[in-house]
Amino acid sequence: MAEAPTKVRHSILAVTTLAAFLMYLDRMCMSEIVKTTTFRSEFALTDEQLSWVLSAFFWAYALGQVPAGWLSDRFGIRPLMTVFIVLWSAFTALTGFATGLWSLLFTRMGCGLAEAGAYPASSSLLRKWAAWGNRGVASSIVSLGGRLGGAAAPALTVVVIAALGNWRWAGWLYGAAGLLFAWAFWRIYRESPEQHPHCNEAERALLAEGRPVDAGAAQTYRFPWHAMLRSRNLWFMCGMQFWTNVGWAFLATWMPRYLKETLKLSDAASGNLSTVSLIIGLGGMIFGGVFADACVRRLGLKRGRLLPLAGTRFLAAIMFVLAIQTTNPWLLVPALGLVAFFTDAGLPAVWATMQDLGGRYTAPVFGWANMWGNIGAALSPVFIALINKHLDANRDWHEALYFCAAAFVISGLHATRIRADQPISA
């Protein structure tokens, strides 16, 4: 009887998903912290200054993508991912010791820089540890871990601050949890199935089946600048990522404040409704992974990637327009939740397309596209603060939401030009 494959790939997927959860928890807790009474009583910051605190993370995260992706290829995912987790957790803990605007900017930028390598490294490791035909589902599970962390952040942060009496405890506790987890990641992960002591030959054969020919090619550490800069597909992917994050970052930065002011809610109520909106989005991640793989099986690689990439962006834009039409929380919160749903439904296709385009250079190529996406996320809170200040005389936030809807439309138009069947290495 043939030997049954071991299940090491599942433990690798689990630990990578938990890393994404903690990363998003640390990333998104700040949008909840800045509106709490204890924070605002300590820091008399203007809306413009708050927008820079919220966007500081994304600037550093964006600029760190490419070097972090290259470093992961050069020195290995196991040591680099462990270092990334230690550093972002340490900077999150240091946020709890901030004394003013500049220290807040420093700790948030440090956290963003440390988190920059996590998703490029995760995308690269899935090429080795996920079966080729299940890339969409595996990518959706890791991305789901991140979104779970982001969805939990508002309500969990409110609970921590209410229970312990000060916003600083959120940074301290989240940082400590991440430092403990870094040890667990180091113990469980290995660079490849061939190097893992608990992975048998049957599982190694399963993971190798159907993999592109260059998957086992000798690794070169020269950064593929020339091929990347000449790739129209990659530039359209960068544009899609940029405009997606311009629209999506509203949910991660200003949504708690928007709900509080529009619906006249308490800190706790706006935090809970923000969490409800983001929880609705979690279904999109689950749906998106299955949908991405099914589209490729039925439509082929080119059209199978294009449909979830472009369609989800246009649907997210429609949901933003619907949100503008109401101030009823029973309609507004689901509309914003569906923005998150359709954004997340496209993410597994984004990850899988980056693996299709990047080949053995997946980590740096993913980092390059993700850099442009997070430049969009960094600019988004600043754009919205300026729109609210100069264009929104009645403070109804409609102009900001129309801007986010337009960003998703532009993103969808970029997505229609991407051809996943033309890898950069070609």
Residue, then its C-alpha position, 0 to 999 in steps of 0.5 A: m500500500a502506498e504511503a499516505p502523505t504527511k500533513v506538514r503543509h497544513s501546519i505551515l499554512a496554519v502558522t503563516t495564517l496566524a502570522a497574518f492575523l497578528m500582523y493585521l491586529d497590530r496594523m489596524c489597532m491604531s485607527e481605533i486607538v486614536k479616537t479613544t478618550t484616553f488617547r485624545s486627552e493625552f495628544a491634542l492632534t489635529d485631523e491632519q496630524l492624525s492622518w499622518v499618524l495613520s498613514a505613517f505605517f503605510w509609507a514605511y510598509a510600502l517602501g520596505q516591500v521590495p528590499a524585504g522581498w529580496l532579503s527573503d529570497r537571499f537569506g531564506i524565509r525562516p530567519l527573515m520572517t522570524v525577524f520580521i515578527v520580532l521587529w513589528s511586535a517590538f515596535t507595536a509594544l513601543t507605541g505604548f510608550a509614545t509621548g508625542l507626535w514624533s514618537l508615534l510616527f517613529t513607532r508606526m513607521g517601524c511597525g510598517l517597515a517590519e511588516a513589509g516583508a511578511y506577505p511577499a515571504s508568505s506568497s513565496l512560501l505558498r509556491k513551495w508548501a501549497a499544491w499547485g491547483n490549490r494556490g487560490v484557496a491557500s492564498s485565501i486562507v492566509s489572507l483570511g487570517g489577516r482580515l480576521g486580525g483586522a476585523a478583531a482589532p476594533a472590538l478587541t482594542v476597545v475591550v482591552i482599553a476599557a478593561l485596563g483603563n488606558w490605550r497604551w495597554a493595547g500596544w503592550l499586549y499585542g506586542a508581547a503576543g507577537l514576540l511569543f509567536a515568533w518562537a513558534f514560527w521558527r520551530i515549525y517552518r522550514e524552507s522547503p518540503e525537502q528540508h522539513p524532518h517531518c515531511n515524507e516523500a509522498e507529501r513532497a511528491l504531492l506538492a511537486e505535482g503540476r508545478p511549473v518547470d522553473a519551480g526547481a530551477a537554481q535560485t539567483y539573487r540578482f534582482p530582476w529589475h529589467a524584466m519587471l520594468r518592461s512588464r506591462n502586466l506588472w505595471f497594470m497590477c501595480g496600478m490595480q493595487f494602488w487604486t484598490n488600496v486608496g479605496w480600501a484604506f478608508l475601512a482601515t483608517w477613517m471608518p470608526r471615526y466616520l461611523k462615530e460622527t455620522l451615526k452619533l455613536s460612542d467609542a465602543a459602539s463605533g468600534n463594534l460596528s467597524t468590526v461587524s463591517l469587517i467581519i462581513g468581508l471575511g466571507g469574501m476571502i473564503f468565497g474568493g479562494v474557491f472562486a479564483d481556482a474555479c475560474v481558472r479551471r473553467l476559463g483558463l489562466k488569462r480569463g480565469r484570473l481577470l474575472p475575479l480581479a476586475g469584477t470584484r473591484f467594480l462591485a466594491a465601487i457600487m457598494f460605496v455608492l450605496a453606502i452614501q444613500t443612507t445613514n441607517p446603521w442597518l443598511l450602512v454597515p452592511a454596505l461597507g461590509l460588502v466593500a470589504f467582502f468584494t475587496d477580499a474576494g479578489l485578494p486570492a486571485v491577486w496572490a495567485t496572479m503574482q505567483d503566476l507572473g513572478g515564478r521563482y522571483t515571486a517574493p520580490v515581484f510581489g513586493w514591488a506590486n505591493m509597494w505601489g498598493n501601499i503607497g495608495a494606502a498611505l496616501s488615502p487617509v491624507f486624501i480623505a482628510l483634505i477632502n473633508k477639510h476643503l470639500d465637505a462643508n456639511r461633514d456628511w463624508h459623502e465626498a470622501l466615499y465618492f472618492c473611494a468609489a472612483a478609486f475602485v473603478i480605476s482599479g477595475l479598469h487596470a485589472t482588465r489589462i492584466r494577462a496572467d499567462q504572460p510571466i515576467s520570466a518570459 
